[in-house]
Amino acid sequence: MELIAIFLHLLNGEVAKIPVGLALNKVTCETAFYRVIDKNEDKNTFHYKGVEIFVYYCKNNKGDWIP
């Protein structure tokens, strides 16, 4: 199992760091992202705990970027 961290920059100025464990060899940031967000079907926006997400990125436990 690979542990990665998703960093979500929210429109209210907060930054959320969410650890995600995935049992996949080829983990993508997008795969992990879709597991933790709330998608608003009406507006094509993504939310985390009710706050719109501005940008996101992922890093592995070594600090390397995950595409």
C-alpha positions in Angstrom: 0.0 0.0 0.0 1.3 3.4 -0.9 0.5 6.4 1.3 0.2 9.8 -0.4 -0.9 13.2 0.7 -3.4 15.4 -1.2 -3.0 19.1 -0.6 -6.2 21.0 -1.3 -6.1 24.8 -1.5 -9.7 26.0 -0.7 -11.3 29.2 -1.8 -11.7 30.3 1.9 -7.8 30.4 2.2 -7.4 27.1 4.1 -5.1 24.3 3.0 -6.2 20.8 3.8 -3.6 18.0 3.9 -5.3 14.6 3.5 -3.4 11.3 3.8 -4.7 8.6 1.4 -3.6 5.0 1.4 -4.1 3.3 -2.0 -3.3 -0.3 -2.8 -2.4 0.4 -6.4 1.1 0.4 -8.0 0.4 3.2 -10.4 -1.4 5.7 -8.2 -2.3 9.0 -9.8 -3.1 12.2 -8.0 -6.4 12.4 -9.9 -7.5 8.9 -8.7 -6.8 9.9 -5.1 -8.5 13.3 -5.5 -11.8 11.8 -6.7 -11.8 9.6 -3.6 -11.9 12.5 -1.1 -13.9 15.3 -2.7 -17.6 16.1 -3.1 -18.6 16.8 -6.7 -21.4 19.2 -7.3 -23.3 17.7 -10.2 -25.1 21.0 -11.0 -22.1 23.3 -11.4 -19.0 21.3 -12.3 -17.3 22.4 -9.1 -15.4 20.3 -6.5 -15.8 20.8 -2.8 -14.2 19.5 0.3 -16.3 19.7 3.5 -18.6 22.2 1.8 -15.8 24.6 0.6 -14.9 24.9 -3.1 -11.4 23.7 -4.1 -9.2 26.1 -6.0 -6.2 23.9 -6.7 -4.8 20.5 -5.6 -1.6 18.5 -5.8 -0.2 15.3 -4.4 3.1 14.1 -2.9 4.2 10.6 -1.8 5.7 9.8 1.6 9.2 10.8 0.3 8.0 14.3 -0.7 8.1 13.6 -4.4 5.3 15.0 -6.6 2.7 12.5 -8.0 1.4 13.4 -11.4 
